[in-house]
Amino acid sequence: VVSFIKRIMKDMEILYGVDNPLFMDFKNNKSYFVKVYLPWLFKFIFTLRRIGKFRMPVEEFLEKIVQNSSLRDIIDQHFFKNTPTFFAMSYFYLYQDYFYPKGGVGTMAERVREKIVQFGGEIETGREVTEIHAGKKVIVDSNGRSNKYRKLVWAADLKKLYSIVKTDGLHETATETVKAFRSEISKKHGTDSIFSVFIAVDEAPEKFEAISSGHFFYTPSKKGLGETHRSEMKSILENWSVNSKEEVLSWLDGFCKLSTYEISIPVLKDRDLAPQGKTGLIVSTLFEYEIVKKAYESGWYGELKEELEKRIIEVLSNSIYPILKDRILFSFSSSPLSIESYSGSSEGSIVGWSFEEPIPVVASMMKVNSSVKTKIPDVLQAGQWAYSPAGVPISILTGKLAADSVTKNLNRDRSAG
């Protein structure tokens, strides 16, 4: 496994060996293109062909090279179900490249806001777009206010876009195309979501620094979640109406002891992110949206969150962080339903479309320029739902491509006018 990861890392060094060409201005720097990008381009194409052979689900790939089922589980439970092998294994390379902005990740959004305002843009919050009249090029928000547009970039949930678009006034062919795609994606699902616990501890950061780094993955058991976990969870979901709350909570006991946790300690990256002598932890694990949704519908969602939060803290206190015992100031949690509620992301998905079924958007880097196109005239898309597999880099890239497309088309319209 390590040997294969090292092989993938070499491919990643080629793919990321230069700045993304889509962000470069080659018109004004042709010599740089010839000296740097032209030689790289041939290696890039060859590398894409090679990694294209590893698009099979990581679970399937690991079955071929790892005999020990527990070891397979411990490795593949890092990833979303059916994650393509190359995308999964390349994470060990990308993970080392992570950096954290001063003041926390939230400062990224604040800097973007400042730049938009600086350029004369306006930002309006606290409302939701409830209708898009594609024929009239008008959006309507939850306060009943209307706004006209020339070009619209949709950076939110794609199912939401097609569920609220009105096709009155569009050409019959365009109307049928929109309706057909709406029907297609309504049946699609998002990939796994996460449950996160935020813990404030009355201990100095140095105590945690002596135990672990500021961002790592931790699996408390060598057993692995395995097929038993998947079968049990499937049974719980299929028989929810006859399952008692106690049975579900009992399943959580096993899940929390065997799951993998991504642990981040922001204050170890930026000492201003916690009061003097205190430490904050963010502990996340992959978690099934349907479990949370059914608990909500059954009226005990709040209790499920509390019980899951309590079990995760207990597992960590009994393993890697004994210092958590009796030192927790407060804690709170976020579920897949929280993510769906706050961001509007279907099923609380954090990287877009599920890998367990055919993906309805562009999934090839060679076609990434087309990822921003929609079936709706003068509407473009960006973000994690526009391309698969997705993440923050793809969201930034598709945002850039969508913005470039809008600028190009509006400039062309002005010239024609």
C-alpha distance (Angstrom), angle and dihedral (degrees) to the residues before:
residue distance angle dihedral
V1 . . .
V2 3.79 . .
S3 3.80 90.0 .
F4 3.82 90.6 54.3
I5 3.80 92.0 46.6
K6 3.82 89.5 53.4
R7 3.80 89.2 50.9
I8 3.80 90.6 51.7
M9 3.80 89.8 47.6
K10 3.80 89.8 59.0
D11 3.80 88.9 53.3
M12 3.78 89.8 49.3
E13 3.79 90.7 51.8
I14 3.80 87.2 59.2
L15 3.81 95.6 44.3
Y16 3.80 91.7 48.5
G17 3.80 95.7 32.9
V18 3.81 91.9 108.6
D19 3.78 135.2 29.7
N20 3.80 112.0 -84.1
P21 3.83 105.0 -81.2
L22 3.81 90.5 -142.8
F23 3.82 87.4 70.0
M24 3.80 95.1 48.9
D25 3.82 129.2 96.3
F26 3.80 102.0 -138.9
K27 3.80 94.2 168.1
N28 3.78 89.4 72.6
N29 3.79 96.2 34.8
K30 3.80 107.9 42.4
S31 3.80 95.0 148.5
Y32 3.82 90.5 57.6
F33 3.80 89.4 52.4
V34 3.80 92.1 52.0
K35 3.81 95.2 44.8
V36 3.80 100.3 40.0
Y37 3.80 113.5 15.3
L38 3.79 101.8 38.2
P39 3.84 94.4 59.7
W40 3.81 89.8 41.7
L41 3.81 92.7 50.5
F42 3.81 94.0 65.8
K43 3.83 91.8 49.7
F44 3.81 89.2 46.0
I45 3.83 94.1 54.7
F46 3.81 91.9 46.2
T47 3.81 90.9 49.1
L48 3.82 92.8 49.3
R49 3.80 89.8 53.9
R50 3.79 91.2 50.3
I51 3.78 96.5 48.4
G52 3.80 89.8 44.5
K53 3.80 86.5 75.9
F54 3.81 89.7 66.0
R55 3.77 101.6 60.9
M56 3.80 93.3 112.4
P57 3.84 117.2 111.8
V58 3.80 112.1 -79.9
E59 3.83 90.4 -125.2
E60 3.81 90.0 58.9
F61 3.81 92.3 47.2
L62 3.81 94.1 49.0
E63 3.81 91.5 51.2
K64 3.81 87.9 63.7
I65 3.81 97.1 52.3
V66 3.84 106.3 25.7
Q67 3.80 119.1 62.9
N68 3.80 97.4 -178.2
S69 3.81 108.2 85.2
S70 3.82 94.3 -157.3
L71 3.80 91.5 53.5
R72 3.81 89.8 49.1
D73 3.78 90.0 51.5
I74 3.80 94.0 48.2
I75 3.81 90.2 52.7
D76 3.81 100.6 42.2
Q77 3.82 95.8 41.8
H78 3.81 86.1 71.6
F79 3.79 87.4 71.8
F80 3.79 142.2 59.3
K81 3.80 115.2 -94.4
N82 3.84 112.7 -76.5
T83 3.81 93.5 1.5
P84 3.85 108.4 175.5
T85 3.82 109.1 -99.9
F86 3.79 96.1 -121.8
F87 3.81 92.8 48.7
A88 3.82 90.7 48.9
M89 3.79 98.2 46.1
S90 3.80 94.0 41.7
Y91 3.80 88.1 60.6
F92 3.80 89.3 77.8
Y93 3.81 87.1 63.1
L94 3.80 97.5 41.6
Y95 3.79 91.6 45.5
Q96 3.81 90.3 65.1
D97 3.79 89.7 55.3
Y98 3.81 94.7 59.5
F99 3.78 116.8 125.2
Y100 3.78 130.5 -179.3
P101 3.81 125.2 -140.0
K102 3.78 118.9 -126.2
G103 3.78 110.2 -96.2
G104 3.81 93.4 26.6
V105 3.79 134.9 -75.0
G106 3.81 90.6 -66.0
T107 3.80 89.5 71.8
M108 3.82 88.7 70.9
A109 3.80 90.7 66.7
E110 3.79 90.7 44.8
R111 3.83 92.2 53.1
V112 3.81 90.9 49.1
R113 3.81 89.3 50.9
E114 3.80 91.2 51.0
K115 3.80 92.1 50.2
I116 3.82 93.3 48.7
V117 3.80 91.2 50.8
Q118 3.81 90.2 45.8
F119 3.81 89.3 56.7
G120 3.79 91.7 50.4
G121 3.79 97.3 -98.8
E122 3.78 125.3 141.2
I123 3.79 128.1 -134.7
E124 3.79 121.0 -159.1
T125 3.79 121.9 -173.0
G126 3.78 138.9 173.0
R127 3.80 95.2 60.2
E128 3.77 135.5 88.0
V129 3.80 127.0 -139.6
T130 3.80 104.7 -117.8
E131 3.82 102.8 171.9
I132 3.80 137.9 24.3
H133 3.80 115.6 -166.5
A134 3.80 99.6 -160.0
G135 3.81 94.9 -175.1
K136 3.81 93.4 53.8
K137 3.85 94.6 32.5
V138 3.80 91.9 -127.0
I139 3.82 130.8 137.9
V140 3.81 122.6 -157.5
D141 3.81 122.9 -157.3
S142 3.79 132.9 -152.6
N143 3.82 90.7 -92.1
G144 3.80 90.4 58.0
R145 3.79 92.6 -108.6
S146 3.82 118.0 144.3
N147 3.80 129.3 -148.0
K148 3.80 128.4 -175.3
Y149 3.78 121.8 -139.1
R150 3.78 138.5 -169.6
K151 3.80 94.6 -161.1
L152 3.79 125.5 8.3
V153 3.82 126.1 -157.9
W154 3.80 112.1 -159.8
A155 3.82 110.9 -158.7
A156 3.80 97.8 169.2
D157 3.80 137.3 77.1
L158 3.81 112.0 -31.1
K159 3.80 95.3 -148.0
K160 3.79 88.0 55.9
L161 3.81 91.4 52.3
Y162 3.79 94.3 54.3
S163 3.80 94.1 40.5
I164 3.83 93.0 58.3
V165 3.81 101.5 36.5
K166 3.83 115.8 110.6
T167 3.78 115.7 -151.6
D168 3.82 99.1 -162.6
G169 3.78 109.2 133.8
L170 3.81 95.5 20.5
H171 3.79 122.4 120.5
E172 3.81 112.3 -90.7
T173 3.81 92.3 -113.8
A174 3.82 92.0 52.0
T175 3.80 90.5 46.9
E176 3.80 92.6 53.3
T177 3.82 91.5 46.6
V178 3.81 91.7 52.5
K179 3.80 92.9 46.9
A180 3.80 92.6 48.4
F181 3.82 93.0 51.3
R182 3.80 91.3 44.2
S183 3.79 88.9 55.9
E184 3.81 91.4 47.1
I185 3.81 98.7 51.5
S186 3.80 94.2 40.4
K187 3.82 86.2 72.6
K188 3.81 94.3 48.1
H189 3.78 126.2 95.2
G190 3.77 137.9 -145.1
T191 3.77 120.9 -116.7
D192 3.80 123.5 -104.7
S193 3.77 121.5 -49.5
I194 3.81 132.1 -150.4
F195 3.76 141.0 -118.8
S196 3.81 113.2 -144.1
V197 3.79 130.9 -166.9
F198 3.81 120.1 -160.1
I199 3.80 112.2 -155.7
A200 3.82 128.5 -170.6
V201 3.82 112.0 -159.7
D202 3.78 131.5 -167.1
E203 3.80 92.6 -135.3
A204 3.80 131.8 99.8
P205 3.83 117.8 -102.3
E206 3.81 89.2 -118.8
K207 3.81 90.0 68.6
F208 3.81 90.4 59.2
E209 3.79 93.0 39.8
A210 3.80 88.7 60.2
I211 3.82 89.3 57.8
S212 3.81 106.0 38.3
S213 3.77 147.1 -8.2
G214 3.78 122.0 -92.2
H215 3.81 94.6 -99.8
F216 3.78 125.3 25.8
F217 3.81 146.5 126.8
Y218 3.77 120.4 -104.8
T219 3.80 129.9 -168.1
P220 3.83 111.0 -174.7
S221 3.82 95.3 -162.8
K222 3.81 134.6 48.2
K223 3.80 90.3 -147.7
G224 3.82 98.8 79.0
L225 3.80 127.9 -149.0
G226 3.81 93.8 -89.9
E227 3.77 133.2 167.3
T228 3.80 91.3 -52.8
H229 3.79 88.9 66.3
R230 3.81 92.5 46.6
S231 3.81 92.8 48.2
E232 3.79 92.5 46.8
M233 3.79 92.1 49.2
K234 3.81 91.5 47.8
S235 3.80 90.1 50.7
I236 3.81 91.5 49.5
L237 3.79 92.0 51.6
E238 3.80 94.2 45.6
N239 3.81 93.3 48.4
W240 3.78 99.6 34.3
S241 3.79 95.1 130.4
V242 3.80 92.2 59.6
N243 3.78 96.8 37.1
S244 3.76 117.3 100.4
K245 3.78 120.5 -133.4
E246 3.82 88.0 -114.7
E247 3.83 91.5 60.0
V248 3.79 91.6 53.2
L249 3.80 91.9 47.9
S250 3.80 89.7 48.2
W251 3.80 89.2 55.0
L252 3.80 88.2 51.6
D253 3.82 89.3 58.5
G254 3.80 91.4 62.4
F255 3.79 94.0 39.3
C256 3.80 94.4 54.5
K257 3.81 93.4 47.6
L258 3.82 93.3 52.0
S259 3.81 104.5 32.5
T260 3.81 126.9 102.8
Y261 3.81 118.7 -115.2
E262 3.77 129.0 -154.0
I263 3.80 105.6 -148.6
S264 3.77 124.6 -165.0
I265 3.80 125.7 -176.4
P266 3.82 104.7 -170.6
V267 3.82 95.6 -172.6
L268 3.82 89.9 64.6
K269 3.80 87.5 62.7
D270 3.80 97.0 39.7
R271 3.80 120.2 18.7
D272 3.81 91.4 -155.5
L273 3.81 91.7 66.8
A274 3.80 95.3 83.4
P275 3.82 136.0 31.9
Q276 3.80 117.7 -95.6
G277 3.80 110.9 -71.6
K278 3.82 94.0 8.0
T279 3.82 131.7 104.4
G280 3.79 133.3 -157.4
L281 3.82 124.0 -155.9
I282 3.79 130.7 -165.3
V283 3.81 110.9 -158.1
S284 3.81 118.3 -174.2
T285 3.78 135.3 178.7
L286 3.79 133.5 177.4
F287 3.80 109.2 -97.8
E288 3.79 136.3 -179.9
Y289 3.80 115.7 -106.1
E290 3.81 92.7 -152.5
I291 3.81 92.4 60.5
V292 3.80 91.4 55.1
K293 3.80 93.4 42.6
K294 3.81 93.4 52.1
A295 3.81 91.2 48.0
Y296 3.81 88.2 52.4
E297 3.80 92.0 49.9
S298 3.81 89.5 47.5
G299 3.79 91.6 54.1
W300 3.82 100.8 -113.8
Y301 3.81 102.8 90.0
G302 3.82 92.2 121.2
E303 3.78 91.4 53.5
L304 3.82 91.9 47.7
K305 3.82 89.9 54.3
E306 3.80 92.1 48.5
E307 3.79 93.7 47.4
L308 3.81 93.8 46.8
E309 3.80 90.9 47.1
K310 3.80 91.1 49.7
R311 3.81 93.3 49.4
I312 3.82 93.9 48.9
I313 3.81 91.6 51.2
E314 3.80 90.0 47.4
V315 3.83 92.5 51.8
L316 3.80 91.9 51.1
S317 3.81 92.6 44.2
N318 3.80 90.2 53.6
S319 3.78 94.4 47.8
I320 3.79 130.6 19.4
Y321 3.82 99.4 5.8
P322 3.84 112.3 40.0
I323 3.81 85.9 158.5
L324 3.80 89.3 74.2
K325 3.80 91.4 74.6
D326 3.79 111.8 105.9
R327 3.82 91.5 -11.2
I328 3.82 101.3 88.3
L329 3.80 113.1 116.7
F330 3.80 95.1 -172.6
S331 3.80 141.2 -34.2
F332 3.78 138.5 -163.2
S333 3.78 135.6 176.9
S334 3.78 146.1 -141.0
S335 3.81 124.4 -147.2
P336 3.82 134.8 -166.1
L337 3.80 86.1 -95.2
S338 3.83 89.6 54.7
I339 3.81 90.2 54.4
E340 3.80 91.9 48.0
S341 3.80 91.3 47.9
Y342 3.82 96.9 46.8
S343 3.81 100.6 38.4
G344 3.80 103.4 22.6
S345 3.82 90.0 -125.2
S346 3.81 109.5 155.1
E347 3.81 112.8 -106.4
G348 3.80 89.3 -7.3
S349 3.80 90.5 -76.3
I350 3.80 114.0 174.7
V351 3.82 99.7 -168.8
G352 3.79 103.6 32.4
W353 3.79 126.8 -117.3
S354 3.80 125.8 32.8
F355 3.81 116.6 -105.4
E356 3.81 90.3 -145.1
E357 3.81 95.0 80.3
P358 3.82 138.3 31.9
I359 3.80 108.9 -64.2
P360 3.84 114.9 -124.8
V361 3.83 96.7 -150.5
V362 3.81 138.0 56.7
A363 3.80 111.6 -61.0
S364 3.82 101.1 173.1
M365 3.80 124.5 87.0
M366 3.81 88.8 -146.3
K367 3.83 87.7 63.7
V368 3.79 98.2 39.6
N369 3.83 92.0 117.5
S370 3.81 88.3 65.4
S371 3.80 93.3 50.4
V372 3.82 92.5 88.6
K373 3.79 95.2 58.6
T374 3.81 120.1 102.2
K375 3.79 133.5 -169.7
I376 3.81 89.1 -111.8
P377 3.84 118.8 88.5
D378 3.84 113.8 -110.5
V379 3.81 92.6 2.3
L380 3.81 120.7 113.0
Q381 3.79 130.0 -174.0
A382 3.79 134.2 -140.1
G383 3.78 137.9 169.1
Q384 3.78 136.3 51.9
W385 3.81 94.5 -32.7
A386 3.82 95.0 53.8
Y387 3.81 97.2 67.9
S388 3.80 137.7 17.8
P389 2.97 133.3 -103.6
A390 3.79 91.6 29.2
G391 3.77 142.7 -178.3
V392 3.80 140.0 137.7
P393 3.86 95.1 -53.4
I394 3.81 91.7 51.8
S395 3.80 90.9 46.6
I396 3.81 89.7 54.2
L397 3.81 92.7 44.2
T398 3.81 95.6 49.0
G399 3.82 89.2 45.4
K400 3.81 89.0 55.7
L401 3.82 92.5 46.3
A402 3.81 92.2 48.4
A403 3.82 92.1 48.2
D404 3.82 91.3 48.5
S405 3.80 90.8 50.0
V406 3.81 92.3 50.1
T407 3.82 92.2 48.3
K408 3.79 92.5 47.7
N409 3.80 93.8 49.4
L410 3.80 95.4 44.7
N411 3.81 91.0 49.2
R412 3.79 89.8 49.9
D413 3.82 91.0 49.3
R414 3.81 90.3 51.2
S415 3.79 91.3 50.3
A416 3.79 91.3 49.3
G417 3.81 90.3 47.5
